[in-house]
């Protein structure tokens, strides 16, 4: 019953978003039913649809978990975008520089780099908040732009193939590649880029659950998020929790680099993230701030991205921008929860501090 | 270094600062009333797309000639206003989290222009080219320039400004004194929508001659940064916009590296300046930047 209640509200929000999206499709002169049939049909076909849906869901699971961990501490991490860019670049850097290392060690080092660099980049706004009280929302937004500029600088000046018109690094060593799941799953061709990072994403869901609900650190993070003043009186160092939560959040966002660099493009490609960091906010909110919910909503958004390509191609007027519209509407409806609860409902999803 | 400061660079700085000033002053009204405005980016995109689409349609389809860009500007303001109304209702009426719904608006506006231009102009994400005669390259600059003293006057010398600031600082006290917190906040957010709409319109029918996908490329966030850097005050905010416009002008003009005292500075480092400055100011290293006290907190009227 409780589970049903947990599921009901996100489903209403998604349905409302699809309704608005459907009306927009109707306005531009296509059939909403046809558009949604294309969207879902192409996302759920075997093996391409499901393979690509899960591939697109992988980075969103990581960023969704990243946003979740910060939110549980009462922080909104809008900086997953910057964290995953710095981490992905550093991952590629290790994969290029340490090419001589044995494959298994190299992969481990690359994964570790993604986690550590993302964590460090995420910890910066945590430290700024803990030390100076400056708001993490503004700082994470600013750091996104700093990250993009920094990484594009290193790519352009040091690691680009001379004359390459595309802003990307040289490829990482073959030893740094991780296997595509097609290798293990019969019927799933290896051309589909779904890779071991997806398995890591599933493990990360389990890890976040255990971390937040079964460890002392997680308890302290949640206590801080629920009521920082009470937590402080209870002997918890709120400042330490803020930094820890942001570091863990950044580390999870950084793991997007594993999927991108080690499992998909095998190099750092400038500007690869299709708003994964921002979509992560939608994923976490729609997933009710729970790892299981994050997994489900990341898969839903993965379906949208996959299906959007087909809607774009096979309808007259609808473009894949429909996906952004649906995502935006979902967040808006989830944020305006009170819209569906009537005047006597509980207002607001989160308690926010001021900017 | 000497030949860096040319007339062209000054002019380019002013042009690049204009959309920032417009959006930042809009954000100022909203944030002074207590509503965070992460959604400036989305409002600018709405303004930019609508202005370009309407200007094009008015000129090419309706044959309105020189009246077209004015219609476009008006439509851009209207689009910013429309988005602001949605944002305001969600944030004020339904007390949604302001940062989250602002992010939603930004993502939504990444999609809506592309969606509509895909349908109406059969192009992916951009509007058709508007002829040069139907652009308004200078008027928005004048508007932005005039708005700085106007904003200052309204904010500090009118009852409206006093009420607006009071609901941002201490809504309980303002409410007790008979000021409608909700009404003032609606006013702040809607003004922000109109001004950001003009800022966006200037991008598409002033600086450029068409709308392209995500053409604001973060200017809404730079405007937000300028607002914080300018400590939520009109004149300082304008100066911050000029500084940020200047960094952008340099990085465009230099196309790669900037020579500074014999050293090469890659353009990426100049692009970082506004963001780093904002972080530093917010941390309190250069004077303190104190936000309105009730910024971001939905107001619950006492029963």
Interface residues (C-beta under 8 A of the other chain):
Chain A: X24 X27 X28 X29 X76 X78 X128 X131 X132 X134 X135 X137 X138 X139 X141 X142 X143 X145 X146 X149 X150 X152 X153 X156 X157 X275 X278 X279 X281 X282 X285 X317 X318 X319 X321 X322 X323 X324 X325 X326 X327 X328 X329 X330 X331 X332 X334 X335 X336 X337 X338 X339 X347 X348 X349 X350 X352 X353 X354 X355
Chain B: X31 X36 X38 X86 X90 X94 X95 X96 X97 X98 X99 X100 X101 X103 X104 X105 X106 X107 X108 X109 X110 X111 X112 X113 X114 X115 X116 X118 X119 X120 X122 X124 X125 X218 X221 X224 X225 X228 X266 X268 X269 X271 X272 X275 X276 X278 X279 X282 X283 X284 X291 X292 X293 X294 X295 X296 X297 X298 X300
